[in-house]
Amino acid sequence: MIRHRPRAAVFILAVVIGGAVVGCSPGAPQPAADPAADDDSRRRLPTGARLDPAGRLVDVMPLPLTLVASPEGDALVLLASGWRAQGVQVLDRASGRVRQSLPQRAAFVGMAFSPDGRTLWASGGNEDIVYRYQWAGGQARLVDSTRLAPPTPRQADGAQKQSGVRYPAGIATSSDGRWVYVAENLGDSLAVLDATNGRVVQRLPIGRYPYGVVATRDGTVYASVWSGDDIRVYRPTGSDAQPLVADGAIEVARHPSAMVLNAAHTRLFVASGSTDRVSVVDLRTRRVLTELRDPPPAGPAQGSTPNALALSSDGARLYVAEGDANAVAVFALDSAS
């Protein structure tokens, strides 16, 4: 059984909003007054709404879309896709201090560490590029990049005339580190990269606007199809030339996007941005066990727009970022989840 924990009782571990990272924990001491934190402009959204987060604010690049923990656990790495600055930032997990900022020409939601923790892969958005960073000593260093499509013409000032044609979104790696899986959001395909050289070795059709990708320990790959209502499944072949083959689909709630696996890789949680639901999928039977409902507490029936997921280290809680509610919902999960 899965229970939705009441909003009044939830606590936020990490949430990304606007151009700041907010964090707090139950019973945590309040930070000393910061004059800059009182600046109303830092708390006001473009819509005019004012946010009063419980935790302290940490300034980061604008429009942070993805936030992952470093392999060591002492840092958070974010990928930002703002108008004036895009790229990777490394934050100290304890203090929130920005350790490092690495600009990119473009970025989107895809970012993943290799299983050995030595490589960080990041989406290059409308540049149709996947960046590869070396990770060592708590910092990232750009090594090279893979171009998924030929570059488009540029204006004299270097600005791009048109959007990308592949637009890498979600990224995942195989458990042995050999392959990198990239959802090509505008290419309607799943690209498989050789992690040793970054070369694209395979493309599989997937449907309109693929978004998220996860890979289980047995080599099965799951990709969400943003425009539809299913998760596409691919199984490994053992072939270097064609590493994956299509293996059916799992029907979930409409507009699936972000996904997260439980520690045992037996459950897949899938956010549905347009129905305010999270589908809980049993990967052994490939069936939806239940749906977690996440409408705004005061109504209407829809409008929270869940757009990111994270599980606690013990698997007892699911954290759901609510894109249109500027909040995080917390679901209590039982041991079977």
Kinemage of the C-alpha trace (Angstrom):
@kinemage 1
@onewidth
@group {chain A} dominant
@subgroup {mainchain}
@vectorlist {calphas} color= white
{ca met a 1} P 0.000 0.000 0.000
{ca ile a 2} L 1.155 3.527 -0.742
{ca arg a 3} L -0.022 6.483 1.266
{ca his a 4} L 0.020 10.173 0.389
{ca arg a 5} L 1.537 12.015 3.299
{ca pro a 6} L -0.426 15.168 4.271
{ca arg a 7} L 1.120 18.375 2.998
{ca ala a 8} L 1.271 19.901 6.469
{ca ala a 9} L 3.628 17.174 7.600
{ca val a 10} L 6.063 17.102 4.715
{ca phe a 11} L 9.623 18.353 4.763
{ca ile a 12} L 11.718 19.360 1.796
{ca leu a 13} L 15.216 17.967 1.377
{ca ala a 14} L 16.043 19.699 -1.896
{ca val a 15} L 13.954 21.608 -4.371
{ca val a 16} L 14.875 23.639 -7.406
{ca ile a 17} L 12.900 26.782 -8.168
{ca gly a 18} L 13.633 29.698 -10.484
{ca gly a 19} L 17.312 30.529 -10.178
{ca ala a 20} L 17.826 29.310 -6.649
{ca val a 21} L 18.176 26.023 -4.803
{ca val a 22} L 16.164 25.753 -1.599
{ca gly a 23} L 16.849 23.175 1.096
{ca cys a 24} L 15.687 22.433 4.617
{ca ser a 25} L 15.161 19.548 7.007
{ca pro a 26} L 12.870 18.906 9.988
{ca gly a 27} L 14.047 20.707 13.077
{ca ala a 28} L 16.950 22.338 11.263
{ca pro a 29} L 18.200 25.577 12.856
{ca gln a 30} L 17.245 28.715 11.015
{ca pro a 31} L 20.179 30.381 9.235
{ca ala a 32} L 21.376 33.797 10.303
{ca ala a 33} L 19.586 36.728 8.722
{ca asp a 34} L 20.895 37.490 5.284
{ca pro a 35} L 20.136 40.988 3.947
{ca ala a 36} L 20.312 39.701 0.384
{ca ala a 37} L 17.671 37.099 1.188
{ca asp a 38} L 15.237 39.888 2.016
{ca asp a 39} L 15.468 41.211 -1.516
{ca asp a 40} L 11.924 40.811 -2.785
{ca ser a 41} L 13.074 40.370 -6.367
{ca arg a 42} L 14.817 37.117 -5.481
{ca arg a 43} L 11.562 35.651 -4.182
{ca arg a 44} L 9.176 36.932 -6.824
{ca leu a 45} L 8.290 34.859 -9.887
{ca pro a 46} L 7.758 36.310 -13.378
{ca thr a 47} L 4.027 35.873 -12.769
{ca gly a 48} L 4.201 38.254 -9.815
{ca ala a 49} L 3.668 35.544 -7.219
{ca arg a 50} L 5.964 35.779 -4.199
{ca leu a 51} L 7.591 32.700 -2.678
{ca asp a 52} L 8.440 32.316 0.999
{ca pro a 53} L 10.469 29.095 1.115
{ca ala a 54} L 11.135 27.471 4.461
{ca gly a 55} L 14.814 26.942 3.717
{ca arg a 56} L 17.583 29.284 2.734
{ca leu a 57} L 18.141 30.373 -0.847
{ca val a 58} L 21.307 29.692 -2.814
{ca asp a 59} L 21.817 31.628 -6.036
{ca val a 60} L 22.591 29.407 -9.031
{ca met a 61} L 22.394 29.666 -12.814
{ca pro a 62} L 18.904 30.534 -14.097
{ca leu a 63} L 16.388 27.791 -14.852
{ca pro a 64} L 18.017 24.793 -13.168
{ca leu a 65} L 16.291 21.737 -14.648
{ca thr a 66} L 18.187 18.770 -13.243
{ca leu a 67} L 19.851 18.140 -9.895
{ca val a 68} L 21.823 14.965 -9.085
{ca ala a 69} L 24.039 13.925 -6.197
{ca ser a 70} L 27.725 13.411 -6.853
{ca pro a 71} L 29.120 9.859 -6.538
{ca glu a 72} L 30.770 10.828 -3.237
{ca gly a 73} L 27.532 12.301 -1.933
{ca asp a 74} L 29.068 15.569 -0.724
{ca ala a 75} L 28.086 17.661 -3.757
{ca leu a 76} L 25.051 18.377 -5.892
{ca val a 77} L 25.437 18.867 -9.631
{ca leu a 78} L 22.834 20.861 -11.514
{ca leu a 79} L 22.196 21.509 -15.180
{ca ala a 80} L 20.717 24.920 -15.995
{ca ser a 81} L 19.022 26.075 -19.182
{ca gly a 82} L 18.404 29.772 -18.615
{ca trp a 83} L 18.356 32.548 -21.169
{ca arg a 84} L 21.598 34.279 -20.168
{ca ala a 85} L 23.575 31.380 -18.766
{ca gln a 86} L 23.428 27.655 -19.381
{ca gly a 87} L 25.626 24.870 -18.167
{ca val a 88} L 26.757 22.776 -15.214
{ca gln a 89} L 27.225 23.943 -11.639
{ca val a 90} L 28.643 21.998 -8.719
{ca leu a 91} L 27.315 22.890 -5.256
{ca asp a 92} L 28.655 21.917 -1.868
{ca arg a 93} L 25.877 19.832 -0.343
{ca ala a 94} L 26.385 21.009 3.224
{ca ser a 95} L 26.766 24.741 2.689
{ca gly a 96} L 25.148 25.317 -0.705
{ca arg a 97} L 28.288 27.121 -1.856
{ca val a 98} L 28.877 27.043 -5.605
{ca arg a 99} L 32.124 25.155 -6.103
{ca gln a 100} L 32.262 25.331 -9.865
{ca ser a 101} L 30.425 26.764 -12.879
{ca leu a 102} L 30.927 25.342 -16.361
{ca pro a 103} L 29.077 27.193 -19.143
{ca gln a 104} L 27.599 25.376 -22.129
{ca arg a 105} L 26.104 26.866 -25.292
{ca ala a 106} L 22.858 25.072 -24.462
{ca ala a 107} L 21.445 22.549 -22.002
{ca phe a 108} L 18.311 20.549 -21.273
{ca val a 109} L 17.207 18.008 -18.654
{ca gly a 110} L 19.617 15.143 -19.368
{ca met a 111} L 22.455 14.438 -16.934
{ca ala a 112} L 23.902 11.210 -15.543
{ca phe a 113} L 27.049 9.856 -13.925
{ca ser a 114} L 28.751 6.710 -15.187
{ca pro a 115} L 28.534 3.694 -12.835
{ca asp a 116} L 32.163 4.125 -11.761
{ca gly a 117} L 31.561 7.797 -10.931
{ca arg a 118} L 34.374 9.045 -13.162
{ca thr a 119} L 32.311 10.494 -16.002
{ca leu a 120} L 29.415 12.932 -16.120
{ca trp a 121} L 27.237 13.138 -19.229
{ca ala a 122} L 25.131 16.262 -19.855
{ca ser a 123} L 22.612 17.350 -22.472
{ca gly a 124} L 23.482 20.151 -24.871
{ca gly a 125} L 19.854 20.951 -25.718
{ca asn a 126} L 19.269 22.726 -29.007
{ca glu a 127} L 22.970 22.416 -29.882
{ca asp a 128} L 22.275 18.697 -30.518
{ca ile a 129} L 25.297 17.829 -28.386
{ca val a 130} L 25.985 15.495 -25.467
{ca tyr a 131} L 28.858 16.741 -23.301
{ca arg a 132} L 31.256 14.425 -21.501
{ca tyr a 133} L 32.963 15.620 -18.321
{ca gln a 134} L 35.622 13.911 -16.260
{ca trp a 135} L 34.687 13.827 -12.582
{ca ala a 136} L 37.522 13.834 -10.045
{ca gly a 137} L 38.163 15.507 -6.705
{ca gly a 138} L 34.603 16.767 -6.507
{ca gln a 139} L 34.859 18.759 -9.722
{ca ala a 140} L 34.001 18.322 -13.388
{ca arg a 141} L 36.307 18.922 -16.347
{ca leu a 142} L 35.057 18.976 -19.931
{ca val a 143} L 36.690 16.192 -21.952
{ca asp a 144} L 34.798 16.215 -25.240
{ca ser a 145} L 31.322 16.113 -26.731
{ca thr a 146} L 29.249 14.085 -29.172
{ca arg a 147} L 27.304 15.858 -31.894
{ca leu a 148} L 24.003 14.140 -32.610
{ca ala a 149} L 23.272 16.133 -35.775
{ca pro a 150} L 25.213 18.475 -38.097
{ca pro a 151} L 25.440 22.047 -36.806
{ca thr a 152} L 22.890 24.546 -38.081
{ca pro a 153} L 23.952 27.856 -39.680
{ca arg a 154} L 24.855 30.654 -37.324
{ca gln a 155} L 24.453 34.362 -37.539
{ca ala a 156} L 27.473 36.664 -37.563
{ca asp a 157} L 27.239 37.131 -33.779
{ca gly a 158} L 27.268 33.368 -33.200
{ca ala a 159} L 23.587 33.095 -32.358
{ca gln a 160} L 21.818 30.036 -33.701
{ca lys a 161} L 19.128 30.628 -36.340
{ca gln a 162} L 17.008 27.605 -35.506
{ca ser a 163} L 16.450 25.015 -32.822
{ca gly a 164} L 18.172 21.672 -32.834
{ca val a 165} L 16.740 18.683 -34.637
{ca arg a 166} L 17.685 16.023 -32.060
{ca tyr a 167} L 17.515 17.975 -28.759
{ca pro a 168} L 18.923 15.479 -26.243
{ca ala a 169} L 16.701 15.133 -23.189
{ca gly a 170} L 17.024 12.352 -20.592
{ca ile a 171} L 20.315 10.445 -20.299
{ca ala a 172} L 21.099 7.099 -18.651
{ca thr a 173} L 24.046 4.704 -18.653
{ca ser a 174} L 24.192 0.917 -18.719
{ca ser a 175} L 25.181 -0.794 -15.484
{ca asp a 176} L 28.525 -1.879 -16.963
{ca gly a 177} L 29.255 1.650 -18.208
{ca arg a 178} L 29.559 0.547 -21.823
{ca trp a 179} L 26.554 2.391 -23.264
{ca val a 180} L 24.961 5.804 -22.883
{ca tyr a 181} L 21.268 6.117 -23.705
{ca val a 182} L 19.921 9.476 -24.872
{ca ala a 183} L 16.290 10.449 -25.477
{ca glu a 184} L 16.273 12.650 -28.585
{ca asn a 185} L 13.281 14.832 -27.830
{ca leu a 186} L 12.867 16.328 -31.312
{ca gly a 187} L 14.355 13.353 -33.140
{ca asp a 188} L 11.642 11.001 -31.802
{ca ser a 189} L 14.293 8.392 -31.151
{ca leu a 190} L 16.498 6.755 -28.554
{ca ala a 191} L 20.203 7.087 -29.342
{ca val a 192} L 22.767 4.608 -28.037
{ca leu a 193} L 26.297 5.980 -27.617
{ca asp a 194} L 29.488 3.990 -27.136
{ca ala a 195} L 30.799 5.355 -23.839
{ca thr a 196} L 34.419 4.749 -24.823
{ca asn a 197} L 34.373 7.178 -27.744
{ca gly a 198} L 30.965 8.879 -27.659
{ca arg a 199} L 30.037 7.578 -31.100
{ca val a 200} L 26.348 6.944 -31.874
{ca val a 201} L 26.066 3.232 -32.700
{ca gln a 202} L 22.282 2.868 -32.851
{ca arg a 203} L 19.032 4.828 -33.091
{ca leu a 204} L 15.649 3.322 -32.304
{ca pro a 205} L 12.299 4.961 -33.158
{ca ile a 206} L 10.348 5.707 -30.006
{ca gly a 207} L 7.368 7.965 -30.703
{ca arg a 208} L 6.871 11.714 -30.411
{ca tyr a 209} L 8.949 13.654 -27.901
{ca pro a 210} L 10.798 11.081 -25.772
{ca tyr a 211} L 11.796 12.621 -22.456
{ca gly a 212} L 13.230 10.455 -19.676
{ca val a 213} L 15.455 7.358 -19.750
{ca val a 214} L 16.404 4.849 -17.053
{ca ala a 215} L 18.337 1.582 -17.265
{ca thr a 216} L 18.102 -1.353 -14.876
{ca arg a 217} L 20.914 -3.611 -13.741
{ca asp a 218} L 19.836 -6.377 -16.123
{ca gly a 219} L 20.333 -4.029 -19.080
{ca thr a 220} L 16.687 -3.221 -19.794
{ca val a 221} L 16.076 0.375 -20.845
{ca tyr a 222} L 12.854 2.317 -20.237
{ca ala a 223} L 12.047 5.607 -21.964
{ca ser a 224} L 9.051 7.888 -21.427
{ca val a 225} L 7.160 9.215 -24.434
{ca trp a 226} L 6.150 12.761 -23.573
{ca ser a 227} L 3.410 13.056 -26.192
{ca gly a 228} L 1.619 9.840 -25.329
{ca asp a 229} L 0.687 7.590 -22.436
{ca asp a 230} L 3.284 4.856 -22.374
{ca ile a 231} L 6.812 3.840 -21.468
{ca arg a 232} L 8.809 2.130 -24.208
{ca val a 233} L 10.870 -0.912 -23.237
{ca tyr a 234} L 14.134 -2.053 -24.828
{ca arg a 235} L 16.123 -5.161 -23.951
{ca pro a 236} L 19.846 -5.737 -24.487
{ca thr a 237} L 20.972 -7.979 -27.311
{ca gly a 238} L 24.622 -8.491 -26.441
{ca ser a 239} L 25.579 -7.108 -29.838
{ca asp a 240} L 28.031 -4.226 -30.193
{ca ala a 241} L 26.449 -3.154 -33.474
{ca gln a 242} L 22.809 -3.172 -32.258
{ca pro a 243} L 22.910 -3.089 -28.446
{ca leu a 244} L 19.129 -2.780 -27.937
{ca val a 245} L 15.939 -4.145 -29.449
{ca ala a 246} L 12.371 -2.911 -28.861
{ca asp a 247} L 10.488 -5.039 -26.342
{ca gly a 248} L 7.003 -3.578 -26.038
{ca ala a 249} L 5.474 -0.751 -24.029
{ca ile a 250} L 3.856 -0.144 -20.641
{ca glu a 251} L 0.749 2.015 -20.513
{ca val a 252} L 0.838 4.729 -17.834
{ca ala a 253} L -0.911 8.046 -17.178
{ca arg a 254} L -0.923 10.637 -19.950
{ca his a 255} L 2.151 12.807 -20.679
{ca pro a 256} L 4.804 10.709 -18.874
{ca ser a 257} L 8.039 12.562 -18.237
{ca ala a 258} L 10.393 12.135 -15.256
{ca met a 259} L 11.085 8.629 -13.955
{ca val a 260} L 12.952 7.083 -11.041
{ca leu a 261} L 13.764 3.469 -10.129
{ca asn a 262} L 13.656 2.010 -6.638
{ca ala a 263} L 16.871 0.542 -5.235
{ca ala a 264} L 15.920 -3.031 -6.154
{ca his a 265} L 15.023 -2.016 -9.729
{ca thr a 266} L 11.633 -3.701 -9.335
{ca arg a 267} L 9.496 -0.539 -9.327
{ca leu a 268} L 9.439 2.395 -11.722
{ca phe a 269} L 7.823 5.676 -10.689
{ca val a 270} L 6.612 7.794 -13.617
{ca ala a 271} L 5.465 11.415 -13.349
{ca ser a 272} L 2.488 12.471 -15.473
{ca gly a 273} L 2.719 16.225 -15.871
{ca ser a 274} L -0.735 16.809 -17.331
{ca thr a 275} L -2.795 14.616 -14.978
{ca asp a 276} L -1.066 15.289 -11.635
{ca arg a 277} L -0.373 11.609 -11.113
{ca val a 278} L 2.609 9.348 -10.544
{ca ser a 279} L 2.249 5.847 -11.966
{ca val a 280} L 3.884 3.077 -9.941
{ca val a 281} L 4.938 0.281 -12.301
{ca asp a 282} L 5.843 -3.283 -11.313
{ca leu a 283} L 8.677 -4.083 -13.715
{ca arg a 284} L 8.313 -7.828 -13.248
{ca thr a 285} L 4.729 -7.866 -14.525
{ca arg a 286} L 4.976 -4.617 -16.524
{ca arg a 287} L 1.733 -3.415 -14.994
{ca val a 288} L 0.769 -0.260 -13.117
{ca leu a 289} L 0.274 -1.214 -9.460
{ca thr a 290} L -1.316 2.064 -8.464
{ca glu a 291} L -1.385 5.775 -9.189
{ca leu a 292} L -0.387 8.422 -6.700
{ca arg a 293} L -2.736 11.401 -7.025
{ca asp a 294} L -1.107 14.800 -6.638
{ca pro a 295} L -3.681 17.554 -7.274
{ca pro a 296} L -3.369 20.982 -5.594
{ca pro a 297} L -4.505 20.682 -1.940
{ca ala a 298} L -7.210 23.356 -2.360
{ca gly a 299} L -8.264 22.263 -5.858
{ca pro a 300} L -8.907 22.150 -8.732
{ca ala a 301} L -8.423 18.489 -9.605
{ca gln a 302} L -5.337 19.264 -11.704
{ca gly a 303} L -2.633 21.906 -11.743
{ca ser a 304} L 0.349 20.763 -9.656
{ca thr a 305} L 2.243 19.494 -12.734
{ca pro a 306} L 4.708 16.966 -11.261
{ca asn a 307} L 7.943 17.279 -13.231
{ca ala a 308} L 10.729 15.643 -11.189
{ca leu a 309} L 11.022 12.685 -8.822
{ca ala a 310} L 13.434 11.467 -6.153
{ca leu a 311} L 13.394 8.618 -3.640
{ca ser a 312} L 14.817 8.769 -0.135
{ca ser a 313} L 17.842 6.573 0.496
{ca asp a 314} L 15.718 4.035 2.403
{ca gly a 315} L 13.007 4.029 -0.257
{ca ala a 316} L 10.369 5.036 2.281
{ca arg a 317} L 9.476 8.372 0.735
{ca leu a 318} L 8.940 9.662 -2.771
{ca tyr a 319} L 9.561 13.369 -3.367
{ca val a 320} L 7.604 14.946 -6.201
{ca ala a 321} L 8.487 18.406 -7.494
{ca glu a 322} L 5.298 20.281 -8.409
{ca gly a 323} L 6.227 22.592 -11.269
{ca asp a 324} L 3.082 24.728 -11.218
{ca ala a 325} L 2.599 24.715 -7.449
{ca asn a 326} L 6.170 25.774 -6.598
{ca ala a 327} L 6.261 23.049 -3.971
{ca val a 328} L 7.331 19.482 -3.246
{ca ala a 329} L 4.884 16.738 -2.269
{ca val a 330} L 6.076 13.809 -0.158
{ca phe a 331} L 4.514 10.361 -0.423
{ca ala a 332} L 5.069 7.715 2.266
{ca leu a 333} L 5.706 4.309 0.684
{ca asp a 334} L 5.387 0.908 2.289
{ca ser a 335} L 8.127 -1.728 2.196
{ca ala a 336} L 6.645 -3.393 -0.896
{ca ser a 337} L 7.214 -0.288 -2.994
